[in-house]
Amino acid sequence: MQYRNIFEQLRLFLKKLFGAEREGTYLEQRAINRFGKDYRDIDDVNFTAIFADRITSLALDDATIDVIGDNPRAQEIDRILQGERRHEKKWMRQALGIGAVLLVPYAVNGEIHIDVIPQDRVMIADHSGCNLRRLSFLADKIDREGRQYARWSEYALEGDRCIIRNKATLDGNEIALSSVKAWADIPPEIVIGGCDRLLLGYFRCPTDNKSPDILSGVPLTFGCDSTIKEIRDCMRQMATEFEAKEAWVGMSKQVAPSDEILAKRHHYVKFNAAGKIGDGTNSLFEVFSPEIRESAYAARLLSLFQRLEKQVGTSSGIISPTDATTMATATQVRRAMHDTDVLVGDCRDAYAYAMDDVIYAINALLDYYGYPGAGLEYETSYKWGEGLASDPESRFNDLSRGKQEGAVSDVEIRRFLFPDETQEQAEAAVAAIKEANPINSMFEV
């Protein structure tokens, strides 16, 4: 049995496979499905994707996240995390564009990876406040020779146990996981004790979903449909204006060639001219070449762009042009970009919240699979870039003054100049410089 889309499969299989009712109304779930379709649309200018890409870049450029701890467990978690961070901009864009994504750590042949599940493949069955307690999702899908294989997962928190159930279907009918070679090693059920949350992360777009009872996220441009429609209408009108500008020459029927010849010359149009040829009372040719009302349309479009930015919650400059002359310093940039900075900060908080849960899940899976170091402590460190307000010269001057006052170390200055170096590499480089040239070194002995 084939279904029209993933949403229909989710709706039908959730109760059939796992016996759980979904949260939210049918209309709310259909809206989630539409968010996904709209974000993936590549046939028109996609303003949701533009905002998602811009905010993601501002939030994650130059950002670092480290799991810190002087023990093998912390080092293993950090290794797994750094390997998966290569994909984080992609999944954050998706989350801001469709509302939310699940970040699901899983193990294959002893190696832990992170699956990214978009919100339109997820059905939340139970939550308490902002904490998920039970959900199901489409984990994988294979279309082969006109038939559809699907793998489904359910995560449930029962007391202090996180129960993970996996099932497979073929065209809607349940089959064994071993029926698909790639899924043969996936256990039907895993129970991990000592948990206070589901073993996954949930990154939700910070835009208000306007519903106090629904946990699902909404895109950055939620509620902006009317403005986006006006923008697209204005852009089409501009295109029509330029198309209508195409000049043509009209000639009197008295001098026009036959219709067959005229039809091949698209820039000529016949018209009736009064009087006789040569009597000076009529023009045998007319030129149509109207002025383009470009400035009027441009002003209208700019106004709509700025309205959309306000509705989304950003400052001007995301899709509208910025006035660089009014933002010469980092302080001026921060003032002009205040609204955008607030939204970026909300995205960073949501990122840290989700990644804390992902790291917790990785640690629990390492325990489950017997990796050494159970119970060893670790800490998570987040450092964010300065985005548009970054001013390297000003920052270096601040560090130099801090050095003179004894508030900044040589290693801090070194790591600013060479951000790719680790703490240990920077310390070794500073020590080598001092030893080689203790008098003329930029670093004092």
N, C-alpha and C positions, 0 to 999 in steps of 0.2 A: 504493500500500500504506500503510495507516494503522497506527500503533503506539499502544499504550496511554498512554505518557507520554514525556516528554523523555528519561528515563533509558534506556529501551529503544532510542531512536534513537541516543543517544550510544554505547551499548554496541555496536550493530550497525554504525554508520557509521564509527567511528574507524579500524578496520582497512581497511574497504572503500574509504574516501576517501583516507586518508593512509598506509596500510600500516604502522601502528604498533600494537603491543600495549599495552594499558593496564596500569598498576601496580595492585596490590591484588587481592583476591579478589572474586568475584561478591557474596558476602555483605557485604563492606565497602562496595562500591558501592551495594548496596541500602540499607545503613544511611545513607549520605550522602543518598540519595533520600528516605528517611523523615525525616531532619532537616529537609529543606526543606518537606515536607508538614506536619510538626508545627508548624513556625514560622509557616506561613501559615494555620493553622487559626484561624478566627474564631468557631467555634460553641461554644467553651467558654472558661473562664478560661485564658489562655495565659501560664503562669509564665515560660517561656523568653523570650517577648517582653517581659515586665515587667522581668526582669533585664537584658536587652539594652538596653532603653530607658534604664533608670536608670544603668547603668554608662557608656553612651555620653554621657549628659548630663554626668556627673561628669568624664569624660575630656576632652571637647571644649568645654565651656562656657568662654568667655573665652580659648580657645586661639588662638594666632596662628602662622602659618607664613609665612615670607618668604624669597624668593630674592634675595640681596643681591649686588650687583656694579655698579660704575659703568660699565656698557657696555650697548649695545642688546640683546645676547643675554640677559643676566640680567633685564633689564626685560621682555622678551617672555615669557620663561619664567614670571616672576612674574605677569604679566597673565593668562596662560592658567590658571595654578594658582588664582589668586584667583577667577576666574570659575567654576571647577569646584568650589570648596570649599563652595558653597551646598548641595551634595548630600551632603556627607561624613557627616553624622549618619545619614542614611538608610542609606548603604551600610555604615557601621560597625555599626548595629543588625542589618542583615541578616547580616553576618559573624559577630557574636556569637551570633546566633540559629540559623544553619545551619552554622557552622563556619569558613567562609572565603569571600572574594570575590576575583576578579581585577579589577585596575584597568588597563584597556587603552587607552593613548593611540592615536588614529588621526586621519587628516587627511581633511577633506572640503572641496573647493573652496578649498584653501589655509589653512583654519582647523583647528586641532587641538582635539579634544575628548577626553573620557575615557569609555569604556564601562565599566559595572560588570557583571560576569558572576558570578552566584551559583555556589557550589561544585557544586550539583547539575546544572549544565550543563557541567561541566568533567571531562575525563579526563586525568590526569597519566600520561605515558608514560615519562618518565625524569627523575631528579633525582640530584644529588650533594650529600649533606649536606642543608642547607636551601636549596640553589640549584636552581631548576627548570632543566631542560635541554630538555625537549620536552613539549608538551601540546597538546591539541585542545579546542575548545569550541564550543558552539552560540552563535553571535554574534547571530543575529536570527531571528525566526520570524514568518510572516504566514499567517493562516488566511483563506482567501478562497473563498467559494462551495463549501464542503465540501472544499477541497483545501488542502494544507499546503506552503507554500514555506519553506525553511530555508536559512540561510547559515551555513557552518561555517568555522572558521579553525584553522590549526595554526601554532604558534610552535616553532621548533627552533634550537638553538645548535650550530653546526658549526664548530669552531675558533673564529675570532674573527668569524664571520658569523652574524647573526640572520636566519633565513629565515622569512618570513611567507607562508603559502599560504592562499588563500581559494577556497572552492567553494560551489556551491549545489545544492539538491535540490528536487524536486517529488514529494511522496508517496513519498520514499525513493529516487527515481531521479535521478542526477546530471543537471543542466542547466547551461547557460551562465549566468554571473553577469548578463549583459546581458538575460536573459529577464525580470528584474524591474527596473523602471525605477529604483527607489531604489538598486539595487546596480550599475547599469551602469558607473559610473565607478570601481569598486573593482578594482584589478589582481589577476589570479590569483596573482601571486607578486611579492614584494618581497625583495631581498637587501640588507642594510645591513652593511657591514664595520666593523671596528674596535670590535666589541662584546665585553664580558666577561660579559654576562648577557642574558637575554631582555628584550625591550623592553616590559615590563609590570611592574606591581606586584602583590604577593600579600599580602593582609592575612589572617592566620590568627588565629582566636580563641586566646588563650593557654592555654586549658584543655587539660590533658594528654589526648592521644588514646589513651593506654595501649598504643601500638604503637611500637616503636623503628624499624620499617622503613617506616612509612607516613607521608607528609608531610601528608596531608589533615587538615583541622581538624575539631573537634567543637564542639557548642554549649556555652554556659556551664553548662547543666543536664545535661550528659552524665553518666550514671551515677546520676542522681537519680530515675529513673522510679518506684521503689517509694515514695519519700517523696511525690512528686507525686500518686500514686494514693491514698495515705492522706489527703492534704489534700482531694482531690476527694470521697472517700468521706465525710470528716467534714463537708464543706460540704453534701453531699446529706442527711446525717443531720440537720443543723441545719434545713435546709429542711423535711424531713419532720416534725421536731419542731414547728415553727411551724404546719404544716398540720394536725397532729393536735390542736393546741390549740383548734381551732375548736369552740366550745361548742355543746351541744345539750341539749334538754329531753326527758326520757322521760316518757311517761304510761301509766298502766295501761290494759290492753285494755278495762277496764270503762267508761272514760270516753273512749276514743279514737274519733275519727270513722272513717269507712270507709277502706279501704286506698287507694281512688282519691284521696280528699282528702289523706290522709296523705303519699302519694307526692309530692305537689306542694309539701309543706312539709318541706324537707330537714333542718331542724333539730329535727324531732320523731321519736322512736323509741318504738315500743310495747314494753312488757315485761309479764310476768305479776306481778300483785300478789296476795298471799295474803289471805284474810279477805274480809269483806264491806265494801261501801262504808259509811263512816261509823262502823265499829265501833272505830276508833282503833288497830287492829293493823297497819295497812299505810299506806304513803305512795302516794298516787295519782300523784305527780310526782317525778321524780329529775332533778337537774341534773349534767351532766358538764362540768367546766371545770378540767382538770388544770394544774398549775404547769409552766411551761417550764423545762427544765434548761439555761438559756442559759449560765450561768457555767461549768458543767462542759464544755460544748462549746467555749466561748470559750477556756478554759484549754488544752484539747486542741489547738485550732487554732493558738494562739500557740506552743505547744511544737513543733508540726510546722513552722510558718513558720521558727522559729529553727533547727531542724534542717536545713531546706533551705538556709538562708543559709550555714550552716557547710559543708555539702556543696559548695555552689557556690564558696565561698571568700571570702565577704563578711562584714562585721560585721552585727550586728542593725540594722534600720532600713530595709532595702531593701523588704521586704514586711511585716515586723513593725513595730509602733509603737515609737518611740524615747522615752526619758525625757528630755525637754528640760531638766528641772531639774538633771540631772547633767552637762550639757554647756553651761555658761554662757559659757565662753571658747573661743577658737580652739584653745588648747592642749588643753583637755579634749575638744573635738570630734575633734582629731587622734588622741588616745589611744583614744577610743571607736571610731573609724572606721579603726583601723590595718589590719585585714584588707582592707577595701574599698579603702583607699588603695594597698595593695600590688597588688591586682588592676587598679586604674585605672592604676597605673604600668606594669604589664605591657602593658596595652592601648595606652598611649601609646608604649611602645617598639616595639610591633608596627606602630603607625601610622607612626612615623618611618621604620622600616625599609622599609615599603611605599612611602611617599611619596618617599624617596630614590631608589628604583628608578623611580617614575613620572617624577620630574624628569629622571633620566638618560635615560629613553625619550623624553621631550619634546625634550630637547636633541638626541638622535640623529635624531629625525624632522625637526627644523628644519634640521639639516645635510643630510639626505637631499633635502629639498625646496628647498634652495638659499637658505635664509634667511641674511642676512648675520650675521657674528659668529662663525663657526666657530672653535673653539679658545679663545675668550675665557673667562675664569674666572668662576665664581660660587660663592657659599656659600649654605647653607640654614640658617635660624635658626628654632628652635622655642621658643615661650614658652607655658607652660601656666597655666591659671587655678588658683585655690586651692580651688575646689569648695565643700564644706560648711564647710571651715575658714576661709573668707574672712572677714576682719574689717577692713573699710575704715578704721574709726577707728584701730585699732591700727597698721595699715600706714601711715596718714598721719602718726601720731605718730613712727613709726620713721624715715620720710623726713625729717620736720622736725628730728629729732635728728641725722640724718646730714648735713643741710644745715649745722647749727651747727658740726659737727665738720669740715666741708669734704669729706665723703666722698660727698655727693650734690649733683648740679647742679640749677639752677633748672628746666632743661628736664625732668628726671626727675620733679620734683614736678608740673610742668604736665601732663605726659603721664599721670600717675596721676589727676589731677583731670579731664582731658579725654582719655580713652583712644582716642577716634575720630580724634584729630589725628595726623598723621604727624610724624616727627622734624622735618622742615623747617617745618611749620606751627607746631609748638610753639616752635621757636627764634625764628621771626618774631614770635610773640605775646609771648614773654618780652622780646625786644628792644623791642617797641612799648610794653610796660608800663613798662619802665625809662626809656625816652625821655620818655613822657608824664608820669610822676610819679616822678622819681628818688629822692625823699626818703621819701614815704609808701608806695611800692610794697612789696608783700609780698616782692619780689625785691630783694635788695641790689644796689647799683651796684658 
